[in-house]
């Protein structure tokens, strides 16, 4: 049987030359006996480099996870402290700052309690529910600034998303689940830790259902169907992480899910 060497390009009788047949992306390739020693050494070096990079990535990821858990465990800010931090950047909006501060305080206490019971192996007597926050106000009133300022003083992962880019599955744009990707990355690629995130969804009014007074013959791509999917996500569900967000390049790779029931949405 004849085959061309993938290194030198010459044709060889495989049985006589006794080179090596390797698979790259499920396709068989032949390397002649003359070129195999150098080729094999190059492949070995490449594998070692990749393994070293993966070890560094894993070590950095584990360090981020440990640091994140320590940040949550040591979070001791009261609502008054959170409001004081917001006062340094946001002028006015006293009621909004108070409500957000209380919501964040409760969010941290819920997850601190979960960590404490997990370490002690006990079960909580009272299951606390999250309380999502909606900020309503005209442009320029400080809604986005409020959320960005909060990210500086949290002990949990934080992510910001823009609702205007969301569209139903199958249409050009981002799926609703894509807003979880940033939280997953900020959580050090830890699915459990990502479930403790605070996610700020900006411009959510842009996906409001359009008036039926002037109906269009085309489908409302960024309207009602996106609202339904987003509502399910905000209320709490096992949401599938988008393909590729965690390095899963192959569509046959097992899906990964994030529990959104304890993610605080603003």
PECOR-V258292 format. One record per residue. N is the residue number from 0. RES is the residue in one letter. OMEGA is omega in whole degrees, 0 to 359 (999 if undefined). NEAR is the number of other C-alpha atoms within 10 Angstrom. D_FIRST is the distance of its C-alpha to the first C-alpha in Angstrom with 2 decimals. Layout:
BEGIN
<<N/RES/OMEGA/NEAR/D_FIRST> <N/RES/OMEGA/NEAR/D_FIRST>>
END
This chain:
BEGIN
<<0/X/181/7/0.00> <1/X/177/12/3.81> <2/X/177/16/6.80> <3/X/177/16/10.45> <4/X/182/22/12.70> <5/X/180/13/15.54> <6/X/183/14/18.05> <7/X/177/11/17.71> <8/X/181/12/15.65> <9/X/179/11/13.72> <10/X/181/13/10.10> <11/X/167/19/8.23> <12/X/187/13/5.59> <13/X/183/19/5.85> <14/X/182/9/7.04> <15/X/183/10/9.21> <16/X/179/13/10.51> <17/X/173/13/11.24> <18/X/183/19/12.25> <19/X/174/15/13.26> <20/X/180/15/12.31> <21/X/178/12/15.67> <22/X/175/9/17.33> <23/X/184/8/19.90> <24/X/177/6/22.07> <25/X/178/7/19.80> <26/X/182/7/16.86> <27/X/177/9/13.67> <28/X/181/15/13.23> <29/X/175/21/11.38> <30/X/185/26/13.82> <31/X/183/25/13.17> <32/X/180/17/15.13> <33/X/184/14/17.78> <34/X/186/15/18.66> <35/X/182/17/18.34> <36/X/179/12/21.88> <37/X/179/11/23.66> <38/X/181/15/21.74> <39/X/179/13/22.48> <40/X/179/11/26.07> <41/X/178/12/26.48> <42/X/180/11/25.30> <43/X/179/12/27.67> <44/X/179/12/30.53> <45/X/179/12/29.99> <46/X/179/12/30.09> <47/X/179/12/33.25> <48/X/179/12/34.86> <49/X/178/12/34.18> <50/X/178/12/35.55> <51/X/178/12/38.59> <52/X/180/12/39.24> <53/X/178/12/39.00> <54/X/177/12/41.42> <55/X/179/12/43.84> <56/X/180/12/43.64> <57/X/180/13/44.33> <58/X/179/12/47.18> <59/X/179/13/48.75> <60/X/180/17/48.44> <61/X/179/15/50.07> <62/X/178/12/52.82> <63/X/180/17/53.53> <64/X/179/18/53.77> <65/X/179/12/56.19> <66/X/180/13/58.24> <67/X/180/20/58.41> <68/X/177/16/59.70> <69/X/179/13/62.25> <70/X/179/15/63.40> <71/X/182/19/64.01> <72/X/183/18/65.72> <73/X/180/11/68.02> <74/X/184/17/68.85> <75/X/181/13/72.63> <76/X/176/16/73.78> <77/X/175/14/76.45> <78/X/179/19/76.75> <79/X/179/14/79.47> <80/X/180/13/77.11> <81/X/178/20/74.46> <82/X/180/21/77.11> <83/X/178/15/78.34> <84/X/179/17/74.85> <85/X/181/24/74.58> <86/X/181/16/78.04> <87/X/185/9/76.76> <88/X/186/12/74.52> <89/X/180/18/75.78> <90/X/180/12/79.34> <91/X/179/12/81.11> <92/X/186/14/79.31> <93/X/182/12/81.02> <94/X/180/9/80.38> <95/X/181/17/76.69> <96/X/179/22/76.30> <97/X/182/16/78.16> <98/X/179/16/76.15> <99/X/180/22/72.80> <100/X/179/23/73.95> <101/X/179/15/74.94> <102/X/179/19/71.66> <103/X/178/24/69.61> <104/X/178/20/71.87> <105/X/180/18/71.37> <106/X/179/23/67.59> <107/X/181/22/67.40> <108/X/178/17/69.76> <109/X/184/17/67.64> <110/X/173/18/64.50> <111/X/176/17/66.45> <112/X/178/15/67.80> <113/X/178/17/64.33> <114/X/181/15/63.16> <115/X/180/14/66.25> <116/X/179/13/65.83> <117/X/179/12/62.10> <118/X/181/9/62.89> <119/X/181/9/65.80> <120/X/181/9/63.95> <121/X/180/10/66.78> <122/X/180/11/67.08> <123/X/179/12/69.11> <124/X/180/6/72.25> <125/X/178/6/72.29> <126/X/182/10/69.22> <127/X/179/15/69.88> <128/X/178/11/68.51> <129/X/177/18/67.42> <130/X/180/16/69.52> <131/X/185/18/67.67> <132/X/174/15/69.61> <133/X/177/15/70.16> <134/X/182/14/71.63> <135/X/179/10/73.46> <136/X/181/9/75.08> <137/X/178/7/75.16> <138/X/179/9/72.84> <139/X/181/8/73.75> <140/X/174/14/75.40> <141/X/182/18/72.95> <142/X/180/21/70.59> <143/X/178/16/67.39> <144/X/179/13/69.14> <145/X/181/20/70.32> <146/X/180/22/66.80> <147/X/178/15/65.38> <148/X/180/16/68.26> <149/X/184/18/67.63> <150/X/182/17/64.09> <151/X/189/11/65.66> <152/X/181/14/67.45> <153/X/174/20/65.26> <154/X/180/23/63.84> <155/X/179/25/61.08> <156/X/180/23/58.18> <157/X/178/25/59.31> <158/X/179/23/57.53> <159/X/181/20/58.81> <160/X/180/19/57.48> <161/X/184/13/58.61> <162/X/184/22/59.10> <163/X/181/17/58.94> <164/X/184/16/55.15> <165/X/178/25/54.65> <166/X/179/23/53.53> <167/X/178/20/52.41> <168/X/180/14/48.77> <169/X/178/8/46.87> <170/X/177/11/49.11> <171/X/184/11/48.72> <172/X/182/15/50.20> <173/X/172/17/50.03> <174/X/181/18/50.09> <175/X/182/22/53.16> <176/X/182/17/51.13> <177/X/179/19/50.09> <178/X/178/23/53.49> <179/X/185/25/52.37> <180/X/181/20/49.57> <181/X/178/18/52.01> <182/X/179/27/53.81> <183/X/180/24/50.59> <184/X/180/18/49.68> <185/X/179/19/53.28> <186/X/180/24/53.13> <187/X/179/20/50.33> <188/X/178/20/47.74> <189/X/184/18/49.72> <190/X/181/18/50.08> <191/X/181/13/53.20> <192/X/178/20/54.85> <193/X/178/27/54.09> <194/X/178/24/56.14> <195/X/189/26/59.21> <196/X/166/26/58.97> <197/X/182/26/61.54> <198/X/179/23/60.15> <199/X/179/24/62.21> <200/X/183/18/61.52> <201/X/176/17/63.14> <202/X/183/15/64.33> <203/X/179/16/64.07> <204/X/182/11/66.77> <205/X/178/14/64.39> <206/X/179/20/62.64> <207/X/178/12/65.95> <208/X/182/14/66.09> <209/X/180/14/67.28> <210/X/179/8/70.61> <211/X/180/7/70.65> <212/X/179/6/73.49> <213/X/186/7/71.05> <214/X/179/10/67.91> <215/X/178/10/64.75> <216/X/179/6/62.44> <217/X/182/6/59.44> <218/X/178/9/58.37> <219/X/191/16/59.85> <220/X/185/16/56.58> <221/X/185/21/58.12> <222/X/194/19/61.01> <223/X/182/17/61.70> <224/X/176/16/58.20> <225/X/178/21/57.64> <226/X/182/20/61.03> <227/X/180/12/60.10> <228/X/181/15/56.84> <229/X/179/19/58.62> <230/X/178/13/61.53> <231/X/181/14/59.26> <232/X/183/21/57.70> <233/X/181/17/61.12> <234/X/180/16/62.66> <235/X/179/17/59.91> <236/X/173/15/56.59> <237/X/185/14/53.12> <238/X/180/18/51.44> <239/X/178/14/47.69> <240/X/182/19/46.63> <241/X/180/19/44.80> <242/X/180/18/41.01> <243/X/182/12/40.08> <244/X/182/16/43.54> <245/X/180/15/42.44> <246/X/179/8/38.97> <247/X/184/14/37.38> <248/X/186/10/34.97> <249/X/182/9/33.04> <250/X/179/9/34.97> <251/X/178/8/33.88> <252/X/181/10/35.54> <253/X/181/9/38.69> <254/X/178/11/41.83> <255/X/186/15/44.58> <256/X/175/15/48.26> <257/X/177/22/51.49> <258/X/184/18/54.82> <259/X/185/21/57.26> <260/X/180/18/60.31> <261/X/171/23/61.59> <262/X/179/26/60.53> <263/X/178/24/63.60> <264/X/176/20/63.32> <265/X/999/19/65.75>>
END
